Amino acid sequence: MDLQQNEFDRLVFFEAARKTSEANYAKNPLDADNLTRWGGALLELSQFQNGPECLKMVKEAVSRLEQALEVNPKKHDTLWCLGNAHTQHAFLATDQDMAKAYFTKATTCFRQAVEEDPGNELYLKSLEVTVKAPDLHLEIQRQAASQQAAASPPSSASNAKVSKKKKSNDLTYDICGWIILAVGIITWVGMAKSHLPPPPPPPPI
């Protein structure tokens, strides 16, 4: 029950953050901090969606983060959030070549974030993990294919396929969990900054 409450609280918080950012955008579309908070909130909210809706929200997050970088190309927290968005997009892709393309984009974003803020352990960790991500994605696809091949008789093939897809998606979302948690901290801190003096940076995950 506590976990469900915690999830609900996160949903409410990030939905409020999204709405606040949307309202602020109408007043000032060139506020890179606001666009970054908006993108981070969308990335968080995508975790409460399934299938096409999840992907749609990730794409919208990418769009907002890219807008922020048009305003400030060296904004390291935006680069880092965009790297996480590309990583999540890659894990949602079933095509290996498409996934690799997104992982490459993510790696580029993380490297740029590290260049702008070299001492940031969170950025360094993200870069380290993303280098290994394509192999992890390939393994997930292999497991999914293996589960499909081992599925029972043809009469239940349809049910087995749905079950396999659900298991594969669940695993993908679990892997993306660390990304989302980290993005959540950045977004949370960003919201606090918009109302309060800047707090100390969050501890690395």
N, C-alpha and C positions, 0 to 999 in steps of 0.2 A: 504493500500500500504506500509506503514511504517513497519507493522508487517511482511508482505511478504519479504520486503527487509532485515529485521532483521534476519528472518529465513534463507534467502539466504546467508547472511554474516556469520551466524553460520556454515552453511553447508560448505562454502568455507574455513573458518578458521580450522574446525576440519578435513576436508579432507587434508588440508596442514599439519596439525599436524600429521595425520596418515602417510602421505608420508615421512615426516621428520623422524619420529620414525622408520619407516621401513628402511630407508637409514642408520640411526644411528645403528640399530640393526645389519646390515651387517658388520659394523666396529667393534662393541663391543656387542656381544650377552649377556653379563653378566652385563649390565648397568640396575640396578633395577629401577632407576628414569625414564629412557627411556621406559622401558617396561610398567611402570605404566602410563606414558603419552599415550602410544600406546593403552593400554586397555581403558583408559578414553575416548580417541578420538573415538574408535570403539563403545563404549557405547553411546556416543553422536550421532554418525552417524546412529546408529540403529533406532533412532527416525524418520529418514527420509525414512525408509524402511517399507514394509508391510509384514505381514504373515511370510512365511518361510525365506525370506531374512533378516527380522528383527531378528528372532531367530538365524539364522546362525551367524549374526554379534555379537549378545550377547554372543554366545558360544565362538567365537574367542576372544572377550574381556576377558572372563573368563580364557581362555588359556594363554593369555599374562600376565594377573595379577598373575596367579598361577606361571608362570615362574619367575616373579619378586620376589615372595615370596620364591622361591627356592634359589634365590641369597641372599635375606635378609628377613628371616621369621618374623622379628619384625617391618617391615616397616609399620607404622600405616596408612599412607594415602593409601597404596596399599590394606591393609586389609579392609579399609573402602570402597574403590572403588569396591573391590570384593564382599563385602556385598551388595552393590547397584546392582551389576550385577546379583547376585542370587535373589534379590528381584524382579528385572524386569523379570527375567526368570520365577519366580513363578507366577507373574501376567499374563504372557503369556500362562501359562499352564491351560488347561481346566479340567484336572484330579485333584481332591482335594488332594489325597494322594501325588501326584507328587509335587503339589504346596507346601504342608506342608514340604516336604523334602527340597525344595529350601529355604523356609522361615527359616527352622532350620539352614541351612548352613549360611544364611545371618546373623542370630542372633549371631551365633558363631563368625563370622568375625567382627561384630560390637563390641562384647564384648572384643575381643582381641585388637581391635583398641583402645577402651576405656582404657584397661589395660596399653597399651603402651603410651597413651597420655590422662591421666585421666581428665584434665581440658578442653578438647575440647568439646564445647557445641554442635557442629554439629554432632559429633560422638554420644554423649549422646542422642540427639534428634532422630537420625537415629535408635538407639537401641530401644528407646521408641515407635516409630512409627511401627517398624517391629514386636514388640510383639503383636500389634493389627492387623497386616496385614492379618493373616489367616482368621479372622472373616470377614474382608472387602472383601477378595477374595471369601469367601463362599456366602456373600450377593450378589456380582456381578453375581456369577453363578446362584443363585436363581432368580435374576431379569431376567437373560437371559432365564432361563427355563420358567418363568412366561410369558415373552413376546412371547416365542415360542408357549406355550399352548393357548395363547389368539389370536394367528394368525388367519387370516381369512380363508375362505373356502379352501378345499383341492386343488382346481385348482390353487390357488395362494400360496400354501404352500411353494413352492420352492423360490419364490420371498420374502416371509415373512421371511424364514430362512436366506436368504442372508442379508436382512435388519436388522434382529435381531443380526446376527453375526457382522455386521458393527457397530451397536450401542454399542454392548458389547466391541468390540475392541477399539472404540473411547473412551469409559469410562476408559478402562484399560490404554490406552496411556495417558489420562489426569492425572490419579492417579500417573503414573510413572513420570510425568512432574517434580515434586519437586526433585526426585532422579537425573534426568538428569541435571537439572539446577545446582544442587550442584556439581555433578561430573564435569560439564563444568567449574565451577569456579576453581576447583582443577587442571584440565588439563590446563586451561588458565594460571594459576599461575605457573604451572610446565614449560610451554613453555617459560614464561618470565624468569624463573630462569635459563634456559639453555642459555640465551643470556645476561641477566642483573643481577645486584646484587639482592639478594632475597627481594621481596617486603614484606610489613607487611601481616600477614595472613588475608584471606577474612573474613568479618563479618559473624556470623552464620545466617543461613536461618531460 
